Amino acid sequence: MAAILENQAADLPASARSRSVRRFFRRPSNIIGLAIIVIIAICGLGAHWIAPYGANATNFSAALKPPSAHHLLGTDSLGRDVLSRIIYGTNSSILASLGAIAAALIGGTIIGLVAGYAKGTVIDEVLMRIIDAVLVLPPLVLAMALAFIFGQGLLNAIIAIAVVFSPQFARVVRSKVLTVRELTFVEAARAAGAGHGRILLRHIFPSVIQPALVLATLSIGNAVIVEASLAYLGLGLQPPNPSWGFMVSSEVNYLSQAPWLIFAPSLAIALSVFSVTVVGQGLQEL
């Protein structure tokens, strides 16, 4: 009985779902966003086969060359192909952001489940005060502070970004748990003698994960910006490995002489943020 009620409360009718999917794909912005995401994914997974040159292949005689047939986006101050470095940089910039958001999703969901289920207890109060304290601080400033504390490196940058975004997931999940925990199928599970762990994982979790996943898609764009900012400050992936943010900072002195060095990685960041934000907003309306 509890399972039937749960399915009725959590699942949308198939016809309504199909209409939502059709509505999503009827919007040109969603199609464009998905296309960009697919291109980014292909670049990240197939960088070794797609990039025309190696990420760190230098040619000092071709330094600061403008875009041409041999170098579609020009070369940097060391003669490295900018397009190749952007393609290779997809792995660090995008995968780091995805990893950070995945960690934030897992950590925030666990905190939100515990806090919401333990509503009104000391556990709930302590967790929510910590969350409120973190949310008060600007995300970029907090990420920078944590990265300075943890030290340089891509892994430390991922941890810093995950810590910054976790409270957002915790708050969203807790809010949903507070509603779901009072529904009939949860009360029926309690009456049937189900333990706290079973209720949380079997009955509450499936009903609260969808808004958390939607928030994850919307947060990836912000995570890309934070990762690029940390890389710009030298707190992310360390050279000579390519990172979009570090590509901007390392060549900023050549802005007037070779503007393509700044424009190309900046455009990659902007397109990434645009695509995941548009798709995330589209998924939110499903």
C-alpha positions as CSV (number, residue, x, y, z in Angstrom):
1,M,0.0,0.0,0.0
2,A,2.8,2.4,0.9
3,A,4.6,1.7,-2.3
4,I,1.4,2.4,-4.4
5,L,0.8,5.7,-2.6
6,E,4.5,6.6,-3.0
7,N,4.3,6.0,-6.8
8,Q,1.1,8.0,-7.1
9,A,2.7,11.0,-5.2
10,A,6.1,10.9,-7.0
11,D,5.4,9.9,-10.6
12,L,3.9,12.0,-13.3
13,P,1.5,10.5,-15.8
14,A,3.3,9.2,-18.9
15,S,1.4,11.6,-21.2
16,A,2.3,14.6,-19.1
17,R,5.9,13.6,-19.2
18,S,6.0,13.2,-22.9
19,R,4.3,16.6,-23.4
20,S,7.0,18.1,-21.2
21,V,9.8,16.5,-23.2
22,R,8.3,17.7,-26.5
23,R,7.9,21.2,-25.0
24,F,11.6,21.1,-24.0
25,F,12.8,20.2,-27.5
26,R,10.5,22.7,-29.2
27,R,12.6,25.6,-27.7
28,P,15.5,26.6,-30.0
29,S,17.6,27.7,-27.0
30,N,17.4,24.3,-25.4
31,I,18.5,22.6,-28.7
32,I,21.4,25.0,-29.0
33,G,22.4,24.4,-25.4
34,L,22.3,20.7,-25.8
35,A,24.3,20.9,-29.0
36,I,27.0,22.9,-27.3
37,I,27.1,20.5,-24.4
38,V,27.5,17.6,-26.8
39,I,30.4,19.4,-28.6
40,I,32.1,20.1,-25.3
41,A,31.7,16.5,-24.2
42,I,33.2,15.2,-27.5
43,C,36.1,17.6,-27.1
44,G,36.7,16.5,-23.5
45,L,36.5,12.8,-24.3
46,G,38.3,12.9,-27.7
47,A,40.9,15.6,-27.1
48,H,43.8,13.4,-28.2
49,W,42.1,12.6,-31.5
50,I,40.5,16.0,-32.2
51,A,43.1,18.5,-31.3
52,P,45.4,19.3,-34.3
53,Y,48.4,19.7,-32.0
54,G,49.6,18.6,-28.6
55,A,48.5,20.7,-25.6
56,N,52.1,21.7,-24.8
57,A,53.7,21.5,-28.3
58,T,55.7,24.7,-28.6
59,N,57.0,26.4,-31.7
60,F,58.8,29.7,-30.8
61,S,59.1,30.7,-34.4
62,A,55.3,30.8,-34.6
63,A,54.6,32.6,-31.4
64,L,51.7,35.1,-31.3
65,K,50.6,34.2,-34.8
66,P,47.0,35.4,-35.6
67,P,44.3,32.9,-36.6
68,S,45.2,31.1,-39.9
69,A,44.6,27.9,-41.8
70,H,47.4,26.2,-39.8
71,H,46.3,27.6,-36.4
72,L,42.5,28.3,-36.5
73,L,42.6,30.3,-33.2
74,G,46.2,31.5,-33.5
75,T,49.1,30.7,-31.2
76,D,50.2,31.9,-27.8
77,S,53.4,33.5,-26.6
78,L,55.2,30.1,-26.6
79,G,53.9,29.2,-30.1
80,R,51.3,26.7,-28.8
81,D,48.2,26.2,-30.7
82,V,45.3,28.0,-28.9
83,L,42.6,25.7,-30.3
84,S,44.4,22.6,-29.2
85,R,44.9,24.0,-25.7
86,I,41.2,25.0,-25.4
87,I,40.2,21.4,-26.5
88,Y,42.6,19.9,-24.0
89,G,41.5,22.4,-21.4
90,T,37.9,21.1,-21.6
91,N,39.0,18.2,-19.4
92,S,40.2,20.3,-16.5
93,S,37.6,23.1,-16.7
94,I,34.5,21.1,-17.3
95,L,35.3,17.9,-15.6
96,A,36.5,19.7,-12.6
97,S,33.3,21.6,-12.4
98,L,31.2,18.5,-12.9
99,G,33.2,16.7,-10.2
100,A,32.8,19.5,-7.8
101,I,29.0,19.7,-8.4
102,A,28.7,15.9,-8.1
103,A,30.5,16.0,-4.7
104,A,28.3,19.0,-3.6
105,L,25.2,17.1,-4.7
106,I,26.1,14.0,-2.7
107,G,27.2,15.9,0.4
108,G,24.4,18.4,0.3
109,T,21.7,15.7,-0.2
110,I,23.0,13.7,2.7
111,I,23.0,16.8,5.0
112,G,19.6,17.9,3.8
113,L,18.1,14.4,4.3
114,V,19.4,14.2,7.8
115,A,18.5,17.8,8.8
116,G,15.0,17.6,7.3
117,Y,14.2,14.2,8.8
118,A,15.5,15.4,12.2
119,K,13.4,18.6,12.1
120,G,13.5,20.5,15.3
121,T,16.3,18.5,16.9
122,V,19.7,19.7,17.9
123,I,21.1,18.0,14.8
124,D,18.8,20.0,12.6
125,E,19.7,23.3,14.4
126,V,23.4,22.8,14.2
127,L,23.4,21.7,10.5
128,M,21.2,24.6,9.5
129,R,23.3,27.2,11.4
130,I,26.4,26.0,9.6
131,I,24.6,26.1,6.3
132,D,23.3,29.6,6.9
133,A,26.8,30.8,7.9
134,V,28.3,29.4,4.6
135,L,25.5,30.8,2.4
136,V,26.0,34.3,3.8
137,L,29.5,34.5,2.2
138,P,29.9,35.2,-1.5
139,P,30.6,31.9,-3.2
140,L,33.7,33.1,-5.2
141,V,35.2,34.7,-2.1
142,L,34.7,31.6,0.0
143,A,36.1,29.4,-2.7
144,M,39.2,31.6,-3.0
145,A,39.7,31.5,0.8
146,L,39.3,27.7,0.9
147,A,41.7,27.2,-2.1
148,F,44.3,29.4,-0.4
149,I,43.9,27.2,2.7
150,F,44.0,23.9,0.9
151,G,46.8,24.9,-1.5
152,Q,47.2,24.9,-5.2
153,G,46.1,22.0,-7.4
154,L,43.0,20.9,-9.3
155,L,41.9,18.5,-6.6
156,N,42.0,21.2,-3.9
157,A,40.1,23.5,-6.2
158,I,37.4,20.8,-6.7
159,I,37.1,20.3,-2.9
160,A,36.8,24.1,-2.4
161,I,34.1,24.4,-5.0
162,A,32.2,21.4,-3.6
163,V,32.2,22.9,-0.1
164,V,30.9,26.2,-1.4
165,F,28.0,24.7,-3.3
166,S,27.0,21.9,-0.8
167,P,24.8,24.2,1.4
168,Q,22.6,25.1,-1.5
169,F,21.8,21.5,-2.2
170,A,21.3,20.8,1.6
171,R,18.8,23.7,1.9
172,V,16.8,22.6,-1.2
173,V,16.7,18.9,-0.1
174,R,15.8,19.8,3.5
175,S,12.9,22.0,2.3
176,K,11.6,19.1,0.2
177,V,12.1,16.6,3.0
178,L,10.0,18.7,5.4
179,T,7.1,18.3,3.0
180,V,7.5,14.7,2.0
181,R,8.0,13.4,5.6
182,E,4.4,14.4,6.4
183,L,2.9,12.6,3.3
184,T,0.6,9.6,3.7
185,F,3.0,7.0,2.3
186,V,5.7,8.0,4.7
187,E,3.2,7.8,7.6
188,A,2.1,4.4,6.4
189,A,5.8,3.2,6.3
190,R,6.2,4.4,9.9
191,A,3.1,2.6,11.0
192,A,4.3,-0.5,9.4
193,G,7.4,-0.4,11.5
194,A,10.0,0.7,8.9
195,G,13.2,2.0,10.4
196,H,14.6,5.5,10.0
197,G,17.1,4.4,7.4
198,R,14.6,2.6,5.3
199,I,12.2,5.5,5.4
200,L,14.9,7.9,4.3
201,L,16.4,5.9,1.5
202,R,13.3,4.0,0.3
203,H,10.5,6.5,0.7
204,I,11.8,10.0,1.1
205,F,15.0,10.1,-1.0
206,P,13.3,9.2,-4.4
207,S,10.9,12.1,-3.9
208,V,13.5,14.7,-3.1
209,I,16.3,13.9,-5.5
210,Q,14.7,15.5,-8.6
211,P,14.9,19.2,-7.4
212,A,18.5,18.5,-6.3
213,L,19.4,17.2,-9.8
214,V,17.8,20.2,-11.4
215,L,19.8,22.5,-9.1
216,A,22.9,20.6,-10.1
217,T,22.4,21.4,-13.8
218,L,21.8,25.0,-12.9
219,S,24.9,25.1,-10.7
220,I,27.4,23.7,-13.2
221,G,27.6,27.1,-15.0
222,N,28.4,28.9,-11.7
223,A,31.0,26.2,-10.9
224,V,32.7,26.7,-14.3
225,I,33.0,30.4,-13.5
226,V,34.4,29.7,-10.0
227,E,36.9,27.1,-11.4
228,A,38.0,29.6,-14.1
229,S,38.4,32.3,-11.5
230,L,40.5,30.0,-9.3
231,A,42.6,29.0,-12.3
232,Y,43.0,32.6,-13.2
233,L,44.5,33.2,-9.8
234,G,46.8,30.2,-10.1
235,L,44.9,28.2,-7.6
236,G,43.6,25.5,-9.9
237,L,45.3,23.2,-12.4
238,Q,49.0,24.1,-12.5
239,P,50.9,24.8,-15.7
240,P,51.9,23.6,-18.2
241,N,48.5,21.8,-18.2
242,P,45.9,23.9,-20.0
243,S,43.0,25.4,-18.2
244,W,40.7,28.0,-19.6
245,G,41.0,30.4,-16.7
246,F,44.7,30.1,-16.6
247,M,45.0,30.6,-20.3
248,V,43.3,34.0,-19.8
249,S,45.5,35.1,-16.9
250,S,48.8,33.9,-18.5
251,E,48.3,35.8,-21.7
252,V,46.6,39.0,-20.4
253,N,49.7,41.0,-21.0
254,Y,49.3,40.4,-24.7
255,L,45.7,41.6,-24.9
256,S,46.5,44.6,-27.2
257,Q,48.9,42.6,-29.3
258,A,47.1,39.3,-29.6
259,P,43.5,39.7,-28.4
260,W,42.6,36.2,-29.7
261,L,44.5,34.8,-26.7
262,I,42.0,36.2,-24.3
263,F,38.9,36.0,-26.6
264,A,39.1,32.3,-27.4
265,P,39.2,30.8,-23.8
266,S,36.8,33.5,-22.6
267,L,34.3,32.5,-25.3
268,A,34.7,28.8,-24.3
269,I,33.9,29.7,-20.7
270,A,30.9,31.8,-21.8
271,L,29.5,29.1,-24.1
272,S,29.8,26.5,-21.4
273,V,28.0,28.6,-18.8
274,F,25.3,29.5,-21.4
275,S,24.7,25.9,-22.5
276,V,24.4,24.3,-19.0
277,T,22.3,27.2,-17.7
278,V,19.8,27.1,-20.6
279,V,19.5,23.4,-20.4
280,G,19.1,23.5,-16.6
281,Q,16.3,26.1,-16.9
282,G,14.6,23.9,-19.5
283,L,14.8,20.8,-17.2
284,Q,13.5,22.9,-14.3
285,E,10.3,23.4,-16.3
286,L,9.7,19.7,-17.0
